[in-house]
């Protein structure tokens, strides 16, 4: 996949400008410009973004990736915007009740 020099992708509210046409050059730009984020590219060319130090990142807001202000890099890389659709609330809303302290998700479920 070829990216366009000068296009951007937004990582943790920082527009990262592409200086090359490869995913590897994008990963390098992210590593240079965005603090506390590690960008790597695997052997098949997939970009992985992770937080270097989770404790140093804001609570409930560890990593954000969004379309940049220039171009279509976000879509070219195959990112899809996750639309927030639901808030799960405690059926017994009491302070310090521990609701959500443990969550189990069945990965074979369809709902």
TORZA-350301 format. One record per residue: residue number from 0; residue in one letter; chain; x, y, z of N, C-alpha, C, CB in turn. Coordinates in Angstrom, 1 decimal, padded with zeros to 4 digits. Glycine has a CB too. Layout:
+-----+-----+-------+--------+--------+--------+--------+--------+--------+--------+--------+--------+--------+--------+--------+
:   n : res : chain :    n.x :    n.y :    n.z :   ca.x :   ca.y :   ca.z :    c.x :    c.y :    c.z :   cb.x :   cb.y :   cb.z :
+-----+-----+-------+--------+--------+--------+--------+--------+--------+--------+--------+--------+--------+--------+--------+
: NUM :   A :     A :      X :      Y :      Z :      X :      Y :      Z :      X :      Y :      Z :      X :      Y :      Z :
...
+-----+-----+-------+--------+--------+--------+--------+--------+--------+--------+--------+--------+--------+--------+--------+
//
This chain:
+-----+-----+-------+--------+--------+--------+--------+--------+--------+--------+--------+--------+--------+--------+--------+
:   n : res : chain :    n.x :    n.y :    n.z :   ca.x :   ca.y :   ca.z :    c.x :    c.y :    c.z :   cb.x :   cb.y :   cb.z :
+-----+-----+-------+--------+--------+--------+--------+--------+--------+--------+--------+--------+--------+--------+--------+
:   0 :   X :     A :  000.8 : -001.2 :  000.0 :  000.0 :  000.0 :  000.0 :  000.9 :  001.2 :  000.0 : -001.0 :  000.0 :  001.2 :
:   1 :   X :     A :  000.5 :  002.2 : -000.8 :  001.3 :  003.4 : -000.9 :  000.5 :  004.6 : -000.3 :  001.7 :  003.7 : -002.4 :
:   2 :   X :     A :  001.2 :  005.3 :  000.6 :  000.6 :  006.4 :  001.2 :  001.1 :  007.7 :  000.5 :  001.0 :  006.5 :  002.8 :
:   3 :   X :     A :  000.5 :  008.8 :  000.8 :  000.8 :  010.1 :  000.2 :  001.5 :  011.0 :  001.1 : -000.5 :  010.7 : -000.3 :
:   4 :   X :     A :  002.7 :  011.4 :  000.7 :  003.5 :  012.4 :  001.4 :  002.7 :  013.7 :  001.7 :  004.8 :  012.7 :  000.7 :
:   5 :   X :     A :  002.7 :  014.2 :  002.9 :  002.0 :  015.4 :  003.2 :  000.6 :  015.1 :  003.8 :  001.9 :  016.2 :  002.0 :
:   6 :   X :     A :  000.1 :  014.0 :  003.6 : -001.2 :  013.6 :  004.3 : -000.9 :  013.4 :  005.8 : -001.8 :  012.3 :  003.7 :
:   7 :   X :     A : -002.0 :  013.4 :  006.6 : -001.8 :  013.3 :  008.0 : -002.8 :  012.2 :  008.6 : -002.1 :  014.6 :  008.7 :
:   8 :   X :     A : -002.4 :  011.8 :  009.8 : -003.3 :  010.9 :  010.6 : -003.1 :  011.5 :  012.0 : -002.9 :  009.4 :  010.5 :
:   9 :   X :     A : -004.2 :  011.5 :  012.8 : -004.2 :  012.1 :  014.1 : -004.1 :  011.0 :  015.1 : -005.5 :  012.9 :  014.3 :
:  10 :   X :     A : -003.0 :  011.1 :  015.9 : -002.7 :  010.1 :  017.0 : -002.6 :  010.9 :  018.3 : -001.4 :  009.3 :  016.7 :
:  11 :   X :     A : -003.5 :  010.6 :  019.2 : -003.5 :  011.3 :  020.5 : -003.5 :  012.8 :  020.3 : -002.3 :  010.9 :  021.4 :
:  12 :   X :     A : -004.4 :  013.3 :  019.5 : -004.6 :  014.7 :  019.2 : -003.4 :  015.4 :  018.6 : -004.9 :  015.4 :  020.5 :
:  13 :   X :     A : -002.5 :  014.7 :  017.9 : -001.4 :  015.2 :  017.2 : -001.4 :  014.8 :  015.8 :  000.0 :  014.8 :  017.9 :
:  14 :   X :     A : -001.5 :  015.8 :  014.9 : -001.5 :  015.4 :  013.4 : -000.1 :  015.0 :  013.1 : -001.9 :  016.7 :  012.6 :
:  15 :   X :     A :  000.1 :  013.7 :  012.6 :  001.3 :  013.2 :  012.2 :  001.4 :  013.3 :  010.7 :  001.5 :  011.7 :  012.7 :
:  16 :   X :     A :  002.4 :  014.1 :  010.2 :  002.5 :  014.3 :  008.8 :  003.4 :  013.2 :  008.1 :  003.2 :  015.7 :  008.5 :
:  17 :   X :     A :  002.9 :  012.6 :  007.1 :  003.6 :  011.6 :  006.4 :  004.8 :  012.2 :  005.6 :  002.7 :  010.8 :  005.4 :
:  18 :   X :     A :  006.0 :  011.7 :  005.8 :  007.2 :  012.2 :  005.1 :  007.6 :  011.2 :  004.1 :  008.3 :  012.5 :  006.1 :
:  19 :   X :     A :  007.0 :  010.0 :  004.1 :  007.3 :  008.9 :  003.1 :  006.1 :  008.3 :  002.7 :  008.3 :  007.9 :  003.8 :
:  20 :   X :     A :  006.2 :  007.3 :  001.8 :  005.0 :  006.6 :  001.2 :  004.7 :  005.3 :  001.8 :  005.2 :  006.6 : -000.3 :
:  21 :   X :     A :  005.5 :  004.8 :  002.8 :  005.3 :  003.5 :  003.3 :  004.8 :  003.5 :  004.7 :  006.7 :  002.7 :  003.3 :
:  22 :   X :     A :  004.2 :  002.4 :  005.1 :  003.7 :  002.3 :  006.5 :  004.9 :  002.3 :  007.5 :  002.9 :  000.9 :  006.7 :
:  23 :   X :     A :  006.0 :  001.8 :  007.1 :  007.2 :  001.9 :  008.0 :  007.6 :  003.4 :  008.2 :  008.4 :  001.1 :  007.3 :
:  24 :   X :     A :  007.5 :  004.2 :  007.2 :  007.9 :  005.6 :  007.4 :  006.8 :  006.3 :  008.3 :  007.9 :  006.4 :  006.0 :
:  25 :   X :     A :  005.6 :  005.9 :  008.1 :  004.5 :  006.4 :  009.0 :  004.8 :  006.0 :  010.5 :  003.1 :  005.9 :  008.6 :
:  26 :   X :     A :  005.1 :  004.8 :  010.7 :  005.5 :  004.3 :  012.1 :  006.6 :  005.1 :  012.6 :  005.8 :  002.8 :  012.1 :
:  27 :   X :     A :  007.6 :  005.4 :  011.8 :  008.7 :  006.2 :  012.3 :  008.3 :  007.6 :  012.7 :  009.8 :  006.2 :  011.2 :
:  28 :   X :     A :  007.4 :  008.2 :  011.8 :  006.9 :  009.6 :  012.1 :  006.1 :  009.6 :  013.4 :  006.1 :  010.1 :  011.0 :
:  29 :   X :     A :  005.3 :  008.6 :  013.6 :  004.5 :  008.5 :  014.9 :  005.4 :  008.4 :  016.1 :  003.5 :  007.3 :  014.8 :
:  30 :   X :     A :  006.4 :  007.5 :  016.0 :  007.4 :  007.3 :  017.1 :  008.1 :  008.6 :  017.4 :  008.4 :  006.2 :  016.8 :
:  31 :   X :     A :  008.4 :  009.4 :  016.4 :  009.1 :  010.7 :  016.6 :  008.2 :  011.8 :  017.1 :  009.7 :  011.1 :  015.2 :
:  32 :   X :     A :  007.0 :  011.8 :  016.7 :  006.1 :  013.0 :  017.0 :  005.2 :  012.8 :  018.2 :  005.3 :  013.3 :  015.8 :
:  33 :   X :     A :  004.8 :  011.6 :  018.5 :  003.7 :  011.3 :  019.5 :  004.4 :  010.7 :  020.7 :  002.6 :  010.4 :  018.9 :
:  34 :   X :     A :  004.4 :  011.5 :  021.8 :  004.9 :  010.9 :  023.1 :  004.1 :  009.8 :  023.6 :  005.0 :  012.0 :  024.1 :
:  35 :   X :     A :  004.8 :  008.8 :  024.2 :  004.2 :  007.6 :  024.9 :  003.4 :  006.7 :  024.0 :  003.3 :  008.1 :  026.0 :
:  36 :   X :     A :  003.7 :  006.8 :  022.7 :  003.1 :  005.8 :  021.7 :  004.2 :  005.1 :  021.0 :  002.1 :  006.6 :  020.7 :
:  37 :   X :     A :  004.0 :  003.8 :  020.8 :  005.0 :  003.0 :  020.1 :  004.2 :  002.5 :  018.8 :  005.5 :  001.8 :  020.9 :
:  38 :   X :     A :  004.8 :  002.8 :  017.7 :  004.3 :  002.3 :  016.4 :  005.2 :  001.3 :  015.8 :  004.0 :  003.5 :  015.4 :
:  39 :   X :     A :  004.7 :  000.1 :  015.4 :  005.5 : -000.9 :  014.8 :  004.8 : -001.5 :  013.6 :  005.8 : -002.1 :  015.9 :
:  40 :   X :     A :  005.6 : -002.0 :  012.7 :  005.1 : -002.7 :  011.5 :  005.6 : -004.1 :  011.5 :  005.5 : -001.9 :  010.2 :
:  41 :   X :     A :  004.6 : -005.0 :  011.3 :  005.0 : -006.4 :  011.3 :  005.5 : -006.9 :  009.9 :  003.9 : -007.3 :  011.8 :
:  42 :   X :     A :  005.9 : -008.1 :  009.7 :  006.4 : -008.6 :  008.5 :  005.4 : -008.5 :  007.3 :  006.9 : -010.0 :  008.6 :
:  43 :   X :     A :  004.1 : -008.6 :  007.6 :  003.1 : -008.5 :  006.6 :  002.7 : -007.0 :  006.3 :  001.9 : -009.3 :  006.9 :
:  44 :   X :     A :  003.3 : -006.1 :  007.0 :  003.0 : -004.7 :  006.7 :  001.9 : -004.0 :  007.5 :  002.7 : -004.5 :  005.3 :
:  45 :   X :     A :  001.4 : -004.7 :  008.6 :  000.4 : -004.2 :  009.4 :  000.9 : -003.3 :  010.5 : -000.5 : -005.3 :  010.0 :
:  46 :   X :     A :  000.3 : -002.1 :  010.6 :  000.7 : -001.1 :  011.6 :  000.1 : -001.5 :  013.0 :  000.4 :  000.3 :  011.2 :
:  47 :   X :     A :  000.9 : -001.5 :  014.0 :  000.3 : -001.7 :  015.4 :  000.7 : -000.5 :  016.2 :  000.8 : -003.0 :  016.0 :
:  48 :   X :     A : -000.3 :  000.1 :  016.9 :  000.0 :  001.2 :  017.8 : -000.3 :  000.8 :  019.2 : -000.9 :  002.5 :  017.4 :
:  49 :   X :     A :  000.6 :  001.1 :  020.1 :  000.4 :  000.8 :  021.5 :  001.0 :  001.9 :  022.4 :  001.1 : -000.6 :  021.9 :
:  50 :   X :     A :  000.6 :  001.9 :  023.7 :  001.0 :  002.8 :  024.6 :  002.3 :  002.3 :  025.3 : -000.1 :  003.1 :  025.7 :
:  51 :   X :     A :  003.3 :  003.1 :  025.4 :  004.6 :  002.7 :  026.0 :  004.4 :  002.5 :  027.5 :  005.7 :  003.7 :  025.7 :
:  52 :   X :     A :  003.8 :  003.5 :  028.2 :  003.7 :  003.5 :  029.6 :  002.2 :  003.8 :  029.9 :  004.6 :  004.5 :  030.3 :
:  53 :   X :     A :  001.4 :  002.8 :  030.2 :  000.0 :  003.0 :  030.5 : -000.3 :  003.9 :  031.7 : -000.7 :  001.6 :  030.7 :
:  54 :   X :     A :  000.6 :  003.9 :  032.7 :  000.4 :  004.7 :  033.9 :  000.6 :  006.2 :  033.6 :  001.4 :  004.3 :  035.0 :
:  55 :   X :     A :  001.4 :  006.5 :  032.5 :  001.6 :  007.9 :  032.2 :  000.5 :  008.5 :  031.3 :  003.0 :  008.0 :  031.5 :
:  56 :   X :     A : -000.3 :  007.6 :  030.7 : -001.4 :  008.1 :  029.8 : -002.6 :  008.5 :  030.7 : -001.8 :  007.0 :  028.8 :
:  57 :   X :     A : -003.4 :  009.4 :  030.1 : -004.6 :  009.8 :  030.9 : -005.6 :  008.6 :  031.1 : -005.4 :  010.9 :  030.1 :
:  58 :   X :     A : -006.2 :  008.6 :  032.3 : -007.1 :  007.5 :  032.6 : -008.3 :  007.5 :  031.6 : -007.7 :  007.7 :  034.1 :
:  59 :   X :     A : -008.7 :  006.4 :  031.2 : -009.8 :  006.1 :  030.2 : -009.5 :  006.8 :  028.8 : -011.0 :  006.7 :  030.8 :
:  60 :   X :     A : -008.3 :  007.1 :  028.6 : -008.0 :  007.8 :  027.3 : -006.5 :  007.5 :  026.9 : -008.2 :  009.3 :  027.4 :
:  61 :   X :     A : -006.2 :  006.2 :  026.7 : -004.8 :  005.8 :  026.5 : -004.3 :  006.1 :  025.1 : -004.7 :  004.3 :  026.9 :
:  62 :   X :     A : -005.2 :  005.8 :  024.1 : -004.7 :  005.9 :  022.7 : -005.9 :  006.3 :  021.8 : -004.1 :  004.6 :  022.3 :
:  63 :   X :     A : -005.7 :  007.3 :  021.1 : -006.8 :  007.7 :  020.1 : -006.1 :  007.8 :  018.7 : -007.4 :  009.1 :  020.5 :
:  64 :   X :     A : -006.9 :  007.3 :  017.7 : -006.4 :  007.4 :  016.3 : -007.6 :  007.9 :  015.6 : -005.9 :  006.0 :  015.8 :
:  65 :   X :     A : -007.4 :  008.9 :  014.8 : -008.5 :  009.5 :  014.0 : -008.0 :  010.0 :  012.7 : -009.2 :  010.7 :  014.8 :
:  66 :   X :     A : -008.9 :  010.4 :  011.8 : -008.5 :  011.0 :  010.5 : -007.7 :  012.2 :  010.8 : -009.7 :  011.2 :  009.6 :
:  67 :   X :     A : -006.7 :  012.5 :  010.0 : -005.9 :  013.7 :  010.1 : -006.6 :  014.8 :  009.4 : -004.5 :  013.5 :  009.5 :
:  68 :   X :     A : -006.0 :  016.0 :  009.4 : -006.6 :  017.2 :  008.8 : -006.3 :  017.3 :  007.3 : -006.0 :  018.4 :  009.5 :
:  69 :   X :     A : -005.4 :  016.4 :  006.8 : -005.1 :  016.5 :  005.3 : -005.1 :  015.0 :  004.8 : -003.7 :  017.1 :  005.1 :
:  70 :   X :     A : -005.8 :  014.8 :  003.7 : -005.8 :  013.5 :  003.0 : -006.6 :  012.4 :  003.6 : -004.4 :  013.1 :  003.0 :
:  71 :   X :     A : -006.4 :  011.2 :  003.1 : -007.2 :  010.0 :  003.4 : -006.4 :  008.9 :  004.1 : -007.9 :  009.5 :  002.2 :
:  72 :   X :     A : -005.3 :  009.2 :  004.7 : -004.5 :  008.1 :  005.3 : -005.2 :  007.2 :  006.2 : -003.3 :  008.8 :  006.1 :
:  73 :   X :     A : -006.1 :  007.7 :  007.1 : -006.9 :  007.0 :  008.0 : -007.7 :  005.9 :  007.3 : -007.9 :  007.9 :  008.8 :
:  74 :   X :     A : -008.4 :  006.2 :  006.2 : -009.1 :  005.3 :  005.4 : -008.2 :  004.4 :  004.6 : -010.1 :  006.0 :  004.5 :
:  75 :   X :     A : -007.1 :  004.9 :  004.1 : -006.2 :  004.1 :  003.3 : -005.6 :  002.9 :  004.1 : -005.1 :  005.0 :  002.7 :
:  76 :   X :     A : -005.4 :  003.2 :  005.4 : -004.8 :  002.2 :  006.3 : -005.9 :  001.2 :  006.7 : -004.2 :  002.8 :  007.5 :
:  77 :   X :     A : -007.2 :  001.5 :  006.4 : -008.2 :  000.5 :  006.7 : -008.9 :  000.8 :  008.1 : -007.7 : -000.8 :  006.7 :
:  78 :   X :     A : -008.5 :  001.9 :  008.8 : -009.2 :  002.2 :  010.0 : -010.6 :  002.5 :  009.8 : -008.5 :  003.4 :  010.7 :
:  79 :   X :     A : -011.5 :  002.1 :  010.7 : -012.9 :  002.4 :  010.7 : -013.2 :  003.1 :  012.0 : -013.7 :  001.2 :  010.5 :
:  80 :   X :     A : -014.0 :  004.2 :  011.9 : -014.3 :  004.9 :  013.1 : -015.3 :  004.1 :  014.0 : -015.0 :  006.3 :  012.8 :
:  81 :   X :     A : -015.0 :  003.9 :  015.2 : -015.8 :  003.2 :  016.2 : -016.9 :  004.2 :  016.7 : -015.0 :  002.6 :  017.4 :
:  82 :   X :     A : -018.1 :  003.9 :  016.4 : -019.2 :  004.7 :  016.9 : -019.7 :  004.3 :  018.3 : -020.4 :  004.7 :  015.9 :
:  83 :   X :     A : -019.6 :  005.2 :  019.2 : -020.1 :  004.9 :  020.6 : -021.6 :  004.7 :  020.5 : -019.7 :  006.0 :  021.6 :
:  84 :   X :     A : -022.1 :  003.6 :  021.0 : -023.5 :  003.3 :  020.8 : -024.3 :  003.1 :  022.1 : -023.7 :  002.2 :  019.9 :
:  85 :   X :     A : -023.6 :  002.8 :  023.2 : -024.3 :  002.4 :  024.4 : -023.5 :  002.7 :  025.6 : -024.6 :  000.9 :  024.3 :
:  86 :   X :     A : -024.2 :  003.0 :  026.7 : -023.6 :  003.1 :  028.0 : -024.2 :  002.1 :  028.9 : -023.8 :  004.6 :  028.6 :
:  87 :   X :     A : -023.4 :  001.3 :  029.5 : -023.9 :  000.2 :  030.4 : -023.9 :  000.8 :  031.8 : -023.1 : -001.1 :  030.3 :
:  88 :   X :     A : -025.0 :  000.8 :  032.4 : -025.1 :  001.4 :  033.8 : -025.5 :  000.3 :  034.8 : -026.1 :  002.5 :  033.8 :
:  89 :   X :     A : -025.1 :  000.5 :  036.0 : -025.4 : -000.4 :  037.1 : -026.9 : -000.4 :  037.3 : -024.7 :  000.0 :  038.4 :
:  90 :   X :     A : -027.5 : -001.6 :  037.5 : -028.9 : -001.7 :  037.8 : -029.2 : -001.2 :  039.3 : -029.5 : -003.1 :  037.6 :
:  91 :   X :     A : -028.1 : -001.1 :  040.0 : -028.2 : -000.7 :  041.4 : -027.2 :  000.4 :  041.6 : -028.0 : -001.9 :  042.4 :
:  92 :   X :     A : -027.5 :  001.6 :  041.2 : -026.5 :  002.7 :  041.2 : -026.2 :  003.2 :  042.6 : -027.0 :  003.8 :  040.3 :
:  93 :   X :     A : -025.1 :  002.6 :  043.2 : -024.7 :  003.0 :  044.5 : -023.2 :  003.2 :  044.4 : -025.0 :  001.9 :  045.6 :
:  94 :   X :     A : -022.8 :  004.3 :  045.0 : -021.3 :  004.6 :  045.1 : -020.6 :  003.5 :  045.7 : -021.1 :  006.0 :  045.8 :
:  95 :   X :     A : -019.4 :  003.2 :  045.1 : -018.5 :  002.1 :  045.6 : -019.1 :  000.7 :  045.6 : -018.0 :  002.5 :  047.0 :
:  96 :   X :     A : -020.1 :  000.5 :  044.7 : -020.8 : -000.8 :  044.7 : -019.9 : -001.8 :  043.9 : -022.1 : -000.7 :  044.0 :
:  97 :   X :     A : -018.9 : -001.3 :  043.1 : -018.0 : -002.2 :  042.4 : -018.6 : -002.6 :  041.0 : -017.8 : -003.4 :  043.2 :
:  98 :   X :     A : -019.6 : -002.0 :  040.6 : -020.2 : -002.4 :  039.2 : -019.1 : -002.1 :  038.2 : -021.5 : -001.6 :  038.9 :
:  99 :   X :     A : -018.9 : -003.1 :  037.3 : -017.9 : -003.0 :  036.3 : -016.5 : -003.3 :  036.7 : -017.9 : -001.6 :  035.7 :
: 100 :   X :     A : -016.3 : -003.7 :  038.0 : -015.0 : -004.0 :  038.5 : -014.4 : -005.3 :  037.8 : -015.0 : -004.2 :  040.0 :
: 101 :   X :     A : -015.3 : -006.1 :  037.3 : -014.9 : -007.3 :  036.6 : -015.9 : -007.5 :  035.4 : -014.8 : -008.6 :  037.5 :
: 102 :   X :     A : -015.3 : -007.8 :  034.2 : -016.2 : -007.9 :  033.0 : -015.7 : -009.2 :  032.3 : -016.1 : -006.7 :  032.1 :
: 103 :   X :     A : -016.6 : -010.1 :  032.0 : -016.4 : -011.3 :  031.2 : -017.1 : -011.2 :  029.9 : -016.7 : -012.5 :  032.0 :
: 104 :   X :     A : -016.4 : -011.4 :  028.8 : -017.0 : -011.4 :  027.5 : -016.7 : -012.7 :  026.8 : -016.4 : -010.2 :  026.6 :
: 105 :   X :     A : -017.8 : -013.4 :  026.4 : -017.7 : -014.6 :  025.7 : -017.4 : -014.4 :  024.2 : -019.1 : -015.5 :  025.8 :
: 106 :   X :     A : -016.2 : -014.7 :  023.8 : -015.7 : -014.4 :  022.4 : -016.4 : -015.2 :  021.4 : -014.2 : -014.6 :  022.3 :
: 107 :   X :     A : -017.2 : -016.2 :  021.8 : -018.0 : -017.0 :  020.8 : -019.4 : -016.4 :  020.6 : -018.0 : -018.5 :  021.2 :
: 108 :   X :     A : -019.7 : -015.4 :  021.4 : -021.1 : -014.8 :  021.3 : -021.2 : -014.0 :  020.1 : -021.4 : -014.0 :  022.6 :
: 109 :   X :     A : -022.5 : -013.9 :  019.6 : -022.7 : -013.0 :  018.5 : -023.4 : -011.7 :  018.9 : -023.6 : -013.8 :  017.5 :
: 110 :   X :     A : -023.8 : -011.6 :  020.1 : -024.5 : -010.4 :  020.6 : -023.7 : -009.8 :  021.7 : -025.9 : -010.7 :  021.0 :
+-----+-----+-------+--------+--------+--------+--------+--------+--------+--------+--------+--------+--------+--------+--------+
//
